[in-house]
Amino acid sequence: MRQVCMGRLYIDKRFFAGSETRWVSFETDPRLKRTKNDIYGKCVPCIMNLYEQLSAGKTEIELGSAYNCWKIVVPVKSIDECTKFLSEFEKNIPDDMYIKGRFGSGDTSKKTKVIVFNTENETEKDLLYNALKECAAGLEPQPQVIYHKACADLYHELLGNWRQWSETATIKNPAMVKPIVERIRKVLYWEKDFAPTDPEKRK
């Protein structure tokens, strides 16, 4: 039976209906407002920025908002362990800390899952990372808590170690350009004849 957490963290209602997709969103706002706003306000523009530069044949990528986008990741063994960790974490969330993220996996063939927390800047990242480390230390087995910049499946294979990035990062692995362009098209559900700048066709 699924464990749930509905204290200060709110989980996408599809999860409780058993109709979630690969990823399940959670947030301290019951309507998941920031998550919904960020999809087209931040995430899609960020991905399109990368797509357009790769399609133009650029060898140096202007990261834009991706440079200041931090992900804190907690790998676990199952969906139930995701909700167990979140249930434990929400007991001690500071009152002034806004939380948003997702859990699950982008690869349905993997049994392991991850919890991904999103922050807007390095100061928020540090505060949340320390709070998550404290939570993890009280669990058995103790999960690992790590962090990185930007979406790993789009940027890391292409640009290499994120710790070495500047706001303009050089492509380290040109062989990954084509696969990542295709990956982006799949993420955004574009058909082959859809123009990337036409939002009406992506609805």
FENWOKA-V65956 format. One record per backbone hydrogen bond with DSSP energy under -1.0 kcal/mol. CO is the residue of the C=O (numbers start at 1). NH is the residue of the N-H. If there is no record, write none. Layout:
CO_NH, CO_NH
This chain:
10_27, 12_15, 13_17, 14_19, 22_105, 24_103, 25_12, 26_101, 27_10, 29_32, 32_36, 33_37, 34_38, 35_39, 37_41, 38_42, 38_43, 39_44, 42_46, 43_47, 44_48, 45_49, 46_50, 47_51, 48_52, 49_53, 50_54, 51_55, 52_56, 53_58, 54_57, 59_171, 61_169, 63_66, 64_67, 69_150, 70_119, 71_148, 72_117, 73_146, 74_115, 76_113, 78_82, 79_83, 80_84, 81_85, 82_86, 83_87, 84_88, 85_89, 86_90, 89_92, 94_97, 99_28, 100_118, 101_26, 102_116, 103_24, 104_114, 107_110, 113_76, 114_104, 115_74, 116_102, 117_72, 119_70, 121_125, 122_126, 123_127, 124_128, 125_129, 126_130, 127_131, 128_132, 129_133, 130_134, 131_135, 132_136, 133_137, 135_138, 136_139, 146_73, 148_71, 151_154, 151_155, 152_156, 155_159, 156_160, 158_172, 158_173, 161_164, 162_165, 167_63, 169_61, 173_176, 174_177, 176_180, 177_181, 178_182, 179_183, 180_184, 181_185, 182_186, 183_187, 184_188, 185_190, 186_189, 191_194, 195_198
